[in-house]
Amino acid sequence: MPVMRVNKKHQVTIPASVRKELNISAGDLLEAKVTKAKDGIVYKIKRMTDKKISDYWKMKSQEEGEHELSELGKQRVEEALLDVKEGKTKKFDNVKNLMKDLNE
């Protein structure tokens, strides 16, 4: 089992083997929870969408962590812009109504 060290800024580096297995990249969000026994931390990946980011983005520069739109991502942006142009959009007064519409 990989071991991580806490640095001076209270940060840890996720071991490469774990990052690769879970497809974690720079900029990904992780949720941290203390275990019930208060003897450890559990990290959970927070995904903002059902699609994998790699479906829409491709790595531009590994060193800089830069991404650019993939062909699928470019296609989805074009479709979205066409929907806006054709008036196929909805307006919501608040997030609650938006979430309700998304879940219907």
DSSP file (Angstrom, degrees, kcal/mol; ACC not computed):
  #  RESIDUE AA STRUCTURE BP1 BP2  ACC     N-H-->O    O-->H-N    N-H-->O    O-->H-N    TCO  KAPPA ALPHA  PHI   PSI    X-CA   Y-CA   Z-CA
    1    1 A M              0   0    0      0, 0.0     2,-0.0     0, 0.0     0, 0.0   0.000 360.0 360.0 360.0 127.8    0.0    0.0    0.0
    2    2 A P        -     0   0    0      0, 0.0     2,-0.4     0, 0.0    12,-0.0  -0.324 360.0-145.8 -64.3 146.1    1.5    3.4   -1.0
    3    3 A V        -     0   0    0     11,-0.0     2,-0.4     2,-0.0     0, 0.0  -0.911   8.3-155.3-113.8 140.5    2.3    5.8    1.8
    4    4 A M        -     0   0    0     -2,-0.4     2,-0.4    11,-0.0    10,-0.1  -0.895   5.7-143.6-116.6 147.2    2.0    9.6    1.5
    5    5 A R        -     0   0    0     -2,-0.4     2,-0.5     8,-0.2     8,-0.4  -0.896  15.7-129.1-108.8 137.8    3.9   12.2    3.5
    6    6 A V        -     0   0    0     -2,-0.4     6,-0.2     6,-0.1     2,-0.0  -0.746  29.5-148.3 -83.3 126.1    2.3   15.5    4.6
    7    7 A N    >   -     0   0    0      4,-2.7     3,-2.1    -2,-0.5    -1,-0.0  -0.195  34.2 -83.3 -88.3-175.0    4.5   18.4    3.6
    8    8 A K  T 3  S+     0   0    0      1,-0.3    -1,-0.1     2,-0.1    -2,-0.0   0.781 130.7  51.3 -59.7 -29.1    5.0   21.8    5.3
    9    9 A K  T 3  S-     0   0    0      2,-0.1    -1,-0.3     0, 0.0     3,-0.1   0.221 120.5-108.7 -93.1  14.7    1.9   23.2    3.7
   10   10 A H  S <  S+     0   0    0     -3,-2.1     2,-0.3     1,-0.2    -2,-0.1   0.808  75.9 136.9  62.4  32.4   -0.2   20.2    4.9
   11   11 A Q        -     0   0    0     -6,-0.0    -4,-2.7     2,-0.0     2,-0.3  -0.760  38.8-156.6-105.8 154.5   -0.4   18.9    1.4
   12   12 A V        -     0   0    0     -2,-0.3     2,-0.5    -6,-0.2    -6,-0.1  -0.947  13.1-133.1-126.9 152.1    0.0   15.3    0.2
   13   13 A T        -     0   0    0     -8,-0.4    -8,-0.2    -2,-0.3     3,-0.1  -0.917  22.4-130.6-103.6 125.5    0.9   13.9   -3.2
   14   14 A I        -     0   0    0     -2,-0.5     5,-0.1     1,-0.1   -11,-0.0  -0.615  35.1-106.6 -74.3 127.6   -1.3   11.1   -4.4
   15   15 A P    >>  -     0   0    0      0, 0.0     4,-2.5     0, 0.0     3,-0.7  -0.206  22.9-119.9 -57.2 144.6    1.0    8.2   -5.6
   16   16 A A  H 3> S+     0   0    0      1,-0.3     4,-2.8     2,-0.2     5,-0.2   0.857 112.2  57.2 -54.7 -39.9    1.2    7.8   -9.3
   17   17 A S  H 3> S+     0   0    0      1,-0.2     4,-1.9     2,-0.2    -1,-0.3   0.884 110.3  44.1 -61.9 -37.4   -0.1    4.2   -9.1
   18   18 A V  H <> S+     0   0    0     -3,-0.7     4,-2.2     2,-0.2    -2,-0.2   0.912 112.8  51.5 -72.7 -43.5   -3.3    5.4   -7.4
   19   19 A R  H  X>S+     0   0    0     -4,-2.5     5,-2.4     1,-0.2     4,-0.7   0.917 113.0  45.8 -58.7 -44.1   -3.7    8.4   -9.8
   20   20 A K  H ><5S+     0   0    0     -4,-2.8     3,-0.6     3,-0.2    -1,-0.2   0.931 112.1  49.9 -65.9 -45.9   -3.4    6.1  -12.8
   21   21 A E  H 3<5S+     0   0    0     -4,-1.9    -1,-0.2    -5,-0.2    -2,-0.2   0.864 121.0  35.1 -62.2 -36.8   -5.8    3.5  -11.4
   22   22 A L  H 3<5S-     0   0    0     -4,-2.2    -1,-0.2    -5,-0.1    -2,-0.2   0.396 106.6-123.5 -99.0   1.5   -8.5    6.1  -10.5
   23   23 A N  T <<5 +     0   0    0     -4,-0.7     2,-0.5    -3,-0.6    -3,-0.2   0.920  48.6 169.8  56.2  47.6   -7.7    8.4  -13.6
   24   24 A I      < -     0   0    0     -5,-2.4     2,-0.3    -6,-0.2    -1,-0.2  -0.790   8.0-178.0 -93.6 130.6   -7.1   11.4  -11.3
   25   25 A S    >   -     0   0    0     -2,-0.5     3,-2.1     1,-0.1     2,-0.0  -0.798  39.4 -74.3-123.2 165.7   -5.6   14.5  -13.0
   26   26 A A  T 3  S+     0   0    0     -2,-0.3     3,-0.1     1,-0.3    -1,-0.1  -0.360 120.4  28.0 -56.3 133.7   -4.4   17.9  -11.9
   27   27 A G  T 3  S+     0   0    0      1,-0.3    -1,-0.3    -2,-0.0    -3,-0.0   0.227  86.7 135.0  95.5 -13.9   -7.5   20.0  -11.2
   28   28 A D    <   -     0   0    0     -3,-2.1     2,-0.4     1,-0.1    -1,-0.3  -0.315  55.1-120.8 -64.4 152.3   -9.8   17.1  -10.2
   29   29 A L  E     -A   46   0A   0     17,-0.6    17,-2.6    -3,-0.1     2,-0.4  -0.808  26.6-170.4 -98.8 136.7  -11.8   17.6   -7.1
   30   30 A L  E     -A   45   0A   0     -2,-0.4     2,-0.5    15,-0.2    15,-0.2  -0.981  13.9-144.1-125.1 139.1  -11.6   15.3   -4.1
   31   31 A E  E     -A   44   0A   0     13,-3.3    13,-2.5    -2,-0.4     2,-0.5  -0.872  16.4-152.7 -99.7 133.2  -13.8   15.2   -1.1
   32   32 A A  E     +A   43   0A   0     -2,-0.5     2,-0.4    11,-0.2    11,-0.2  -0.916  16.0 176.4-111.4 131.1  -12.1   14.4    2.2
   33   33 A K  E     -A   42   0A   0      9,-2.3     9,-3.1    -2,-0.5     2,-0.3  -0.989  28.7-125.2-131.5 142.4  -13.9   12.8    5.1
   34   34 A V  E     -A   41   0A   0     -2,-0.4     7,-0.2     7,-0.2    -2,-0.0  -0.676  37.5-110.9 -81.1 137.2  -12.6   11.6    8.5
   35   35 A T    >   -     0   0    0      5,-2.4     3,-1.8    -2,-0.3     5,-0.2  -0.236  25.8-110.5 -64.7 158.6  -13.4    8.0    9.2
   36   36 A K  T 3  S+     0   0    0      1,-0.3    -1,-0.1     2,-0.1    -2,-0.0   0.859 121.9  52.6 -58.8 -36.1  -15.9    7.2   12.0
   37   37 A A  T 3  S-     0   0    0      1,-0.0    -1,-0.3     0, 0.0    -2,-0.1   0.506 108.5-129.5 -77.8  -2.8  -13.1    5.8   14.1
   38   38 A K  S <  S+     0   0    0     -3,-1.8    -2,-0.1     2,-0.1     3,-0.1   0.848  79.8 111.0  55.7  37.3  -11.2    9.1   13.6
   39   39 A D  S    S+     0   0    0      1,-0.1     2,-0.3     0, 0.0    -1,-0.1   0.216  76.3  11.1-121.8  13.3   -8.1    7.2   12.6
   40   40 A G        -     0   0    0     -5,-0.2    -5,-2.4     2,-0.0     2,-0.4  -0.989  65.9-109.5-172.2 176.7   -8.0    8.0    8.9
   41   41 A I  E     -A   34   0A   0     -2,-0.3     2,-0.5    -7,-0.2    -7,-0.2  -0.972  18.7-155.8-124.4 137.5   -9.1   10.0    5.9
   42   42 A V  E     -A   33   0A   0     -9,-3.1    -9,-2.3    -2,-0.4     2,-0.4  -0.969   9.1-158.3-113.4 125.8  -11.2    8.8    3.0
   43   43 A Y  E     -A   32   0A   0     -2,-0.5     2,-0.4   -11,-0.2   -11,-0.2  -0.871   7.2-169.4-102.6 135.6  -10.9   10.7   -0.3
   44   44 A K  E     -A   31   0A   0    -13,-2.5   -13,-3.3    -2,-0.4     2,-0.3  -0.990  24.6-120.2-125.8 132.6  -13.7   10.5   -2.8
   45   45 A I  E     -A   30   0A   0     -2,-0.4     2,-0.7   -15,-0.2   -15,-0.2  -0.525  23.3-148.2 -70.9 130.6  -13.5   11.8   -6.4
   46   46 A K  E     -A   29   0A   0    -17,-2.6   -17,-0.6    -2,-0.3     2,-0.5  -0.905  11.8-164.7-102.9 114.5  -16.1   14.4   -7.1
   47   47 A R        -     0   0    0     -2,-0.7     5,-0.1     1,-0.1     3,-0.0  -0.846  13.4-160.3 -99.7 132.8  -17.3   14.3  -10.7
   48   48 A M  S    S+     0   0    0     -2,-0.5     2,-0.3     3,-0.1    -1,-0.1   0.502  78.0  27.1 -88.3  -4.8  -19.2   17.3  -12.0
   49   49 A T  S    S-     0   0    0      2,-0.2     4,-0.1     1,-0.1    -1,-0.0  -0.970  75.3-120.5-151.0 160.7  -20.6   15.4  -14.9
   50   50 A D  S    S+     0   0    0     -2,-0.3     2,-0.2     2,-0.1    -1,-0.1   0.765  93.9  79.6 -75.4 -25.4  -21.5   11.8  -15.8
   51   51 A K  S    S-     0   0    0      1,-0.1     2,-0.2     2,-0.0    -2,-0.2  -0.550  91.5-110.0 -81.4 147.6  -19.1   11.9  -18.7
   52   52 A K    >>  -     0   0    0     -2,-0.2     3,-1.9     1,-0.1     4,-0.5  -0.550  22.2-127.0 -72.1 141.7  -15.4   11.4  -18.2
   53   53 A I  H >> S+     0   0    0      1,-0.3     4,-2.1    -2,-0.2     3,-1.4   0.831 108.8  65.9 -58.4 -31.7  -13.5   14.6  -18.7
   54   54 A S  H 34 S+     0   0    0      1,-0.3    -1,-0.3     2,-0.2     5,-0.0   0.691  88.8  67.1 -67.9 -16.5  -11.3   12.7  -21.1
   55   55 A D  H <4 S+     0   0    0     -3,-1.9    -1,-0.3     1,-0.2    18,-0.3   0.806 117.4  23.1 -68.9 -27.7  -14.3   12.3  -23.4
   56   56 A Y  H << S+     0   0    0     -3,-1.4    14,-2.7    -4,-0.5     2,-0.3   0.591 123.3  49.7-114.2 -16.6  -14.2   16.0  -24.1
   57   57 A W  E  <  -B   69   0B   0     -4,-2.1     2,-0.4    12,-0.3    12,-0.2  -0.929  57.3-162.1-127.7 149.0  -10.7   17.1  -23.3
   58   58 A K  E     -B   68   0B   0     10,-2.9    10,-2.4    -2,-0.3     2,-0.2  -0.966  35.6 -98.2-127.1 150.0   -7.3   15.9  -24.3
   59   59 A M  E     +B   67   0B   0     -2,-0.4     8,-0.3     8,-0.2     3,-0.2  -0.458  34.8 179.1 -68.9 128.9   -4.0   16.6  -22.6
   60   60 A K  E    S+     0   0B   0      6,-2.9     2,-0.4     1,-0.3     7,-0.2   0.828  75.5   8.7 -94.7 -43.8   -2.1   19.4  -24.3
   61   61 A S  E  >> -B   66   0B   0      5,-1.3     4,-1.7     1,-0.1     5,-1.3  -0.914  57.8-161.3-145.2 111.7    0.9   19.6  -22.1
   62   62 A Q  T  45S+     0   0    0     -2,-0.4    -1,-0.1     1,-0.2    -2,-0.0   0.880  94.5  51.7 -60.3 -40.0    1.6   17.0  -19.4
   63   63 A E  T  45S+     0   0    0      1,-0.2    -1,-0.2     2,-0.1    -2,-0.0   0.901 118.0  35.7 -66.5 -41.1    4.0   19.3  -17.5
   64   64 A E  T  45S-     0   0    0      2,-0.1    -1,-0.2    -3,-0.0    -2,-0.2   0.592 102.1-127.4 -89.6 -11.8    1.6   22.3  -17.4
   65   65 A G  T  <5 +     0   0    0     -4,-1.7     2,-0.2     1,-0.2    -3,-0.2   0.768  53.6 159.7  69.2  24.8   -1.6   20.2  -16.9
   66   66 A E  E   < -B   61   0B   0     -5,-1.3    -6,-2.9    -7,-0.0    -5,-1.3  -0.522  20.8-166.8 -83.2 148.5   -3.1   22.0  -19.9
   67   67 A H  E     -B   59   0B   0     -8,-0.3     2,-0.3    -7,-0.2    -8,-0.2  -0.915   7.7-165.2-129.6 157.2   -6.0   20.6  -21.8
   68   68 A E  E     -B   58   0B   0    -10,-2.4   -10,-2.9    -2,-0.3     5,-0.1  -0.954  39.4 -83.4-136.3 159.7   -7.7   21.3  -25.1
   69   69 A L  E     -B   57   0B   0     -2,-0.3   -12,-0.3   -12,-0.2     2,-0.1  -0.343  40.6-136.6 -63.7 137.8  -11.0   20.2  -26.5
   70   70 A S     >  -     0   0    0    -14,-2.7     4,-2.7     1,-0.1     5,-0.2  -0.302  34.5 -95.9 -78.7 175.1  -11.1   16.8  -28.2
   71   71 A E  H  > S+     0   0    0      1,-0.2     4,-2.3     2,-0.2     5,-0.1   0.905 129.7  50.0 -60.9 -40.6  -13.0   16.4  -31.4
   72   72 A L  H  > S+     0   0    0    -17,-0.2     4,-2.3     2,-0.2    -1,-0.2   0.903 110.0  50.8 -63.5 -41.1  -16.0   15.2  -29.4
   73   73 A G  H  > S+     0   0    0    -18,-0.3     4,-2.1     2,-0.2    -2,-0.2   0.919 109.9  49.1 -62.0 -44.4  -15.8   18.2  -27.2
   74   74 A K  H  X S+     0   0    0     -4,-2.7     4,-2.2     1,-0.2    -1,-0.2   0.897 110.7  51.3 -61.1 -41.2  -15.6   20.5  -30.2
   75   75 A Q  H  X S+     0   0    0     -4,-2.3     4,-2.3     1,-0.2    -2,-0.2   0.910 109.5  49.7 -62.2 -43.4  -18.7   18.8  -31.7
   76   76 A R  H  X S+     0   0    0     -4,-2.3     4,-2.3     2,-0.2    -1,-0.2   0.876 109.8  50.8 -65.7 -37.6  -20.6   19.2  -28.4
   77   77 A V  H  X S+     0   0    0     -4,-2.1     4,-2.6     2,-0.2    -1,-0.2   0.922 110.4  49.7 -64.9 -43.7  -19.8   22.9  -28.2
   78   78 A E  H  X S+     0   0    0     -4,-2.2     4,-2.1     1,-0.2    -2,-0.2   0.912 111.4  49.1 -61.1 -42.7  -21.0   23.4  -31.8
   79   79 A E  H  X S+     0   0    0     -4,-2.3     4,-2.2     2,-0.2    -1,-0.2   0.906 111.7  49.2 -62.5 -42.0  -24.2   21.6  -31.0
   80   80 A A  H  X S+     0   0    0     -4,-2.3     4,-2.1     2,-0.2    -2,-0.2   0.913 110.5  49.7 -65.4 -42.7  -24.7   23.7  -27.9
   81   81 A L  H  X S+     0   0    0     -4,-2.6     4,-2.4     1,-0.2    -1,-0.2   0.879 110.4  50.8 -63.7 -38.0  -24.1   27.0  -29.8
   82   82 A L  H  X S+     0   0    0     -4,-2.1     4,-2.3     2,-0.2    -1,-0.2   0.901 108.1  52.7 -65.4 -41.1  -26.6   25.9  -32.5
   83   83 A D  H  <>S+     0   0    0     -4,-2.2     5,-3.0     2,-0.2     4,-0.3   0.908 110.8  47.2 -59.8 -42.2  -29.2   25.1  -29.8
   84   84 A V  H ><5S+     0   0    0     -4,-2.1     3,-1.4     3,-0.2    -2,-0.2   0.933 111.6  50.3 -64.6 -45.3  -28.7   28.6  -28.4
   85   85 A K  H 3<5S+     0   0    0     -4,-2.4    -2,-0.2     1,-0.3    -1,-0.2   0.862 112.3  47.6 -60.6 -37.1  -29.0   30.2  -31.8
   86   86 A E  T 3<5S-     0   0    0     -4,-2.3    -1,-0.3    -5,-0.1    -2,-0.2   0.387 116.8-113.3 -87.3   3.2  -32.2   28.3  -32.5
   87   87 A G  T < 5 +     0   0    0     -3,-1.4     2,-1.1    -4,-0.3    -3,-0.2   0.711  69.0 143.0  75.3  20.5  -33.7   29.3  -29.2
   88   88 A K      < +     0   0    0     -5,-3.0     2,-0.3    -6,-0.2    -1,-0.1  -0.291  42.4 103.1 -88.3  50.9  -33.6   25.7  -27.8
   89   89 A T        -     0   0    0     -2,-1.1     2,-0.3    -5,-0.2    -5,-0.0  -0.839  58.8-140.8-127.9 165.4  -32.7   26.9  -24.3
   90   90 A K        -     0   0    0     -2,-0.3     2,-0.4     2,-0.0    -2,-0.0  -0.922   9.5-140.8-125.1 152.4  -34.6   27.4  -21.0
   91   91 A K        -     0   0    0     -2,-0.3     2,-0.4     7,-0.0    -2,-0.0  -0.941  16.1-164.0-114.2 136.7  -34.3   30.1  -18.5
   92   92 A F        -     0   0    0     -2,-0.4     3,-0.1     1,-0.1    -2,-0.0  -0.945  19.9-150.2-122.8 141.8  -34.4   29.4  -14.7
   93   93 A D  S    S+     0   0    0     -2,-0.4     2,-0.3     1,-0.2    -1,-0.1   0.736  82.6   3.6 -78.4 -24.0  -35.0   31.8  -11.9
   94   94 A N  S  > S-     0   0    0      1,-0.1     4,-1.6     0, 0.0     3,-0.2  -0.973  74.7-103.5-157.0 167.4  -32.9   29.7   -9.5
   95   95 A V  H  > S+     0   0    0     -2,-0.3     4,-3.0     1,-0.2     5,-0.2   0.852 113.9  62.5 -65.3 -36.1  -30.8   26.6   -9.1
   96   96 A K  H  > S+     0   0    0      1,-0.2     4,-2.1     2,-0.2    -1,-0.2   0.916 106.3  44.6 -57.5 -45.3  -33.6   24.6   -7.5
   97   97 A N  H  > S+     0   0    0      2,-0.2     4,-2.1     1,-0.2    -1,-0.2   0.867 112.4  52.4 -68.5 -36.1  -35.8   24.9  -10.6
   98   98 A L  H  X S+     0   0    0     -4,-1.6     4,-2.4     2,-0.2    -2,-0.2   0.943 110.8  46.6 -61.9 -48.0  -32.9   24.1  -12.8
   99   99 A M  H  X S+     0   0    0     -4,-3.0     4,-1.8     1,-0.2    -2,-0.2   0.880 110.4  53.5 -63.8 -37.9  -32.0   20.9  -10.9
  100  100 A K  H  < S+     0   0    0     -4,-2.1     4,-0.5    -5,-0.2    -1,-0.2   0.924 110.5  46.8 -61.5 -44.0  -35.7   19.9  -10.9
  101  101 A D  H >< S+     0   0    0     -4,-2.1     3,-0.9     1,-0.2    -2,-0.2   0.892 110.8  52.1 -65.3 -40.1  -35.8   20.2  -14.6
  102  102 A L  H 3< S+     0   0    0     -4,-2.4    -1,-0.2     1,-0.2    -2,-0.2   0.842 109.5  50.0 -65.3 -32.7  -32.6   18.3  -15.1
  103  103 A N  T 3<        0   0    0     -4,-1.8    -1,-0.2     1,-0.2    -2,-0.2   0.495 360.0 360.0 -87.3  -3.1  -33.9   15.4  -12.9
  104  104 A E    <         0   0    0     -3,-0.9    -1,-0.2    -4,-0.5    -2,-0.1   0.466 360.0 360.0 -81.5 360.0  -37.2   15.1  -14.8
